[in-house]
């Protein structure tokens, strides 16, 4: 598998990293949750900026980032604004989104920025800009309605990989058991074709919950668990998820 090393953690090798989202609305609650997760079993903390009440206030966002910088320790910090089109909680203009991403890149504490690849007008150009500013980029796509045909899922991953992202991510909603199997098969095939590009995939909801556990076998390098508030349907509570990942990792060893 491909390997990307951030804060001495390898993304794309062995046990999937456990990422826990922060979905709080107010500054003090966001900071409190980041402080808690910095001492937890999480490998990665994701700030979902679209859940923040003041996402449209650059100074408020800067304030959170400044406070987070002293709390993160060895945790990887992922910065995400999930648009309503992609299952998120807020919507901004293209320029406002660019400004938010630039805030993250300039903060000095953000390691990874999530970029909704197919919502960008010039994704390849934007990825290059962000990487020049010193952050790594996850190119993502989310479908909360269905699981596309395997050929379409493969194409989506290929296009994001060709766009120069450090990591590619695809989340889909299954309608039947076969949809889950199709996603896992696409993940394996992508990993074999592009061993140097870490891939994150998940089948959401109750039906797809198995996909959040078996990344070490099928190739997905990050899995998302919840603490206070889940960011997507089907997420396991983080301590339970860590325990299950440990059991699978030990059996693979």
C-alpha positions in Angstrom: 0.0 0.0 0.0 1.0 3.6 -0.5 2.5 5.4 2.5 2.2 9.0 3.6 3.9 9.9 6.8 2.5 12.7 9.0 3.5 13.3 12.6 5.3 9.9 12.6 2.0 8.1 11.6 1.9 6.1 8.4 -1.2 6.6 6.3 -1.6 3.7 3.9 0.1 0.9 5.7 -1.2 -1.6 8.2 -4.1 -0.8 10.6 -6.3 2.0 9.4 -5.9 5.3 11.3 -8.9 6.2 13.5 -10.3 9.6 12.7 -12.8 11.3 15.0 -14.8 14.3 13.8 -15.5 17.4 15.9 -19.1 18.6 15.1 -19.6 21.2 17.8 -21.2 24.6 17.0 -19.5 27.0 19.4 -15.8 28.0 19.8 -15.5 26.9 23.4 -17.1 23.5 22.6 -14.9 22.9 19.5 -11.8 23.7 21.5 -13.0 21.5 24.5 -13.6 18.6 22.1 -10.2 18.9 20.4 -8.6 19.0 23.8 -10.4 15.8 24.8 -9.6 14.0 21.6 -5.9 15.0 21.8 -5.7 12.6 24.8 -7.9 9.9 23.3 -7.3 6.8 21.2 -7.9 8.7 18.0 -5.0 9.0 15.5 -6.6 11.9 13.6 -9.0 14.7 14.6 -11.2 16.2 11.9 -12.7 19.6 12.5 -16.0 19.8 10.5 -16.0 23.6 10.0 -19.5 23.4 8.4 -20.9 22.4 11.8 -19.4 25.6 13.4 -21.9 28.4 13.8 -19.4 31.0 12.8 -17.9 29.3 9.7 -18.5 32.6 7.8 -16.4 34.6 10.2 -12.7 34.3 9.3 -11.6 35.7 12.6 -13.7 33.2 14.5 -12.2 30.3 12.4 -8.7 31.7 13.0 -9.3 31.8 16.8 -10.3 28.1 16.8 -7.2 27.2 14.8 -4.9 29.2 17.1 -6.3 27.5 20.2 -6.2 24.1 18.5 -2.5 24.5 17.6 -1.4 24.1 21.3 -3.7 21.1 21.9 -3.1 18.6 19.1 0.2 17.1 20.3 0.9 14.1 18.0 -2.6 13.9 16.5 -3.1 14.5 12.8 -5.4 17.4 12.2 -7.9 17.2 9.3 -9.8 20.4 8.3 -13.1 19.8 6.4 -15.9 22.0 5.2 -18.5 19.6 3.9 -21.0 21.3 1.6 -24.7 20.5 1.6 -24.3 19.1 -1.9 -22.0 16.5 -0.4 -24.0 15.8 2.8 -22.7 18.6 4.9 -24.4 21.3 7.0 -23.7 24.5 5.3 -23.1 26.1 1.8 -20.7 28.8 0.8 -19.6 30.4 -2.4 -16.5 29.2 -4.3 -14.5 32.2 -3.1 -15.6 31.8 0.5 -14.6 28.1 0.4 -11.2 29.1 -1.1 -10.7 31.6 1.7 -11.6 28.9 4.3 -9.1 26.5 2.9 -6.4 29.2 2.7 -7.0 29.9 6.4 -6.3 26.3 7.2 -3.2 26.2 5.1 -1.8 29.4 6.7 -2.6 28.3 10.3 0.5 26.1 10.7 -1.5 23.5 12.6 -3.6 21.8 9.9 -2.0 18.7 8.4 -4.7 17.7 5.9 -7.4 19.7 4.0 -10.4 17.9 2.6 -11.2 19.1 -0.9 -14.5 18.2 -2.5 -12.9 17.3 -5.8 -15.9 17.4 -8.2 -17.3 20.6 -6.7 -14.1 22.5 -7.7 -13.9 24.3 -11.0 -10.2 23.7 -11.3 -9.4 20.9 -8.8 -5.9 20.1 -10.1 -4.9 23.8 -9.8 -6.4 24.1 -6.3 -4.7 21.0 -5.0 -1.3 22.3 -6.2 -2.0 25.7 -4.5 -2.8 24.1 -1.2 0.2 21.7 -1.3 2.5 24.6 -2.0 1.2 26.3 1.1 2.4 23.3 3.1 -0.7 21.1 3.7 -1.6 17.7 2.4 -4.8 17.2 0.5 -7.6 14.6 0.6 -9.7 14.7 -2.6 -13.1 13.5 -1.6 -16.5 12.6 -3.1 -19.7 11.7 -1.2 -22.9 10.1 -2.4 -25.5 10.0 0.3 -28.2 8.6 -2.1 -26.8 5.5 -3.7 -23.8 3.4 -4.6 -22.8 4.1 -8.2 -21.9 1.2 -10.5 -18.4 -0.2 -9.9 -17.1 1.3 -13.1 -18.2 4.7 -12.0 -16.7 4.4 -8.6 -13.4 3.3 -10.2 -13.5 6.3 -12.5 -14.2 8.7 -9.6 -11.2 7.4 -7.7 -9.0 7.5 -10.8 -9.9 11.1 -11.6 -9.1 12.2 -8.0 -5.8 10.4 -8.1 -4.9 12.0 -11.4 -5.7 15.4 -9.9 -2.6 15.1 -7.7 -4.2 14.5 -4.3 -2.2 12.9 -1.5 -5.2 10.8 -0.5 -8.4 10.0 -2.3 -11.7 9.4 -0.5 -15.0 8.0 -1.6 -18.1 7.5 0.6 -21.3 6.0 -0.8 -24.7 4.8 0.4 -25.6 1.1 -0.1 -29.1 0.0 -1.1 -28.2 -3.8 -0.8 -25.5 -6.1 0.3 -24.0 -6.3 -3.2 -23.4 -2.5 -3.1 -21.1 -3.0 -0.1 -19.2 -5.8 -1.9 -18.8 -3.7 -5.0 -17.2 -0.9 -3.0 -14.8 -3.2 -1.3 -13.8 -4.7 -4.7 -13.3 -1.3 -6.2 -11.1 -0.4 -3.2 -8.9 -3.5 -3.7 -8.5 -2.9 -7.4 -7.6 0.8 -6.9 -5.0 -0.1 -4.3 -3.4 -2.6 -6.6 -3.3 -0.2 -9.5 -2.1 2.8 -7.5 -0.1 1.4 -4.6 1.5 4.8 -3.9 -1.8 6.7 -3.4 -3.5 6.0 -0.1 -7.3 5.5 -0.5 -10.2 5.9 2.0 -13.5 4.3 1.2 -16.7 3.7 3.2 -20.1 2.3 2.6 -22.4 4.4 4.9 -25.3 3.5 7.2 -26.1 0.3 9.0 -25.8 -1.9 5.9 -22.3 -0.6 5.1 -20.9 -0.5 8.7 -18.7 -3.6 8.0 -16.7 -1.4 5.5 -15.5 0.8 8.5 -13.8 -2.2 10.1 -12.1 -4.1 7.3 -9.8 -1.4 5.8 -6.6 -3.3 6.6 -7.8 -6.3 4.5 -9.3 -4.4 1.6 -7.1 -1.3 1.5 -8.9 1.7 3.1 -6.3 3.5 5.2 -8.5 5.7 7.4 -11.8 4.9 9.2 -14.1 7.4 11.0 -15.5 6.9 14.4 -17.6 9.1 16.7 -17.2 10.6 20.2 -20.1 13.0 20.9 -21.7 13.5 17.5 -21.3 11.3 14.4 -20.6 13.1 11.1 -22.1 10.4 8.9 -24.5 7.4 9.4 -23.0 4.1 10.4 -20.1 5.4 12.5 -19.1 3.3 15.5 -18.2 4.9 18.8 -14.5 5.5 18.8 -13.3 3.3 21.7 -15.4 0.3 20.4 -14.0 0.9 16.9 -10.4 1.1 18.1 -10.9 -2.3 19.9 -12.3 -4.0 16.8 -9.5 -2.6 14.6 -7.0 -3.9 17.1 -8.5 -7.4 17.0 -8.4 -7.5 13.2 -4.9 -6.2 13.2 -3.7 -8.8 15.6 -5.3 -11.6 13.6 -3.6 -10.3 10.5 -0.2 -10.3 12.2 
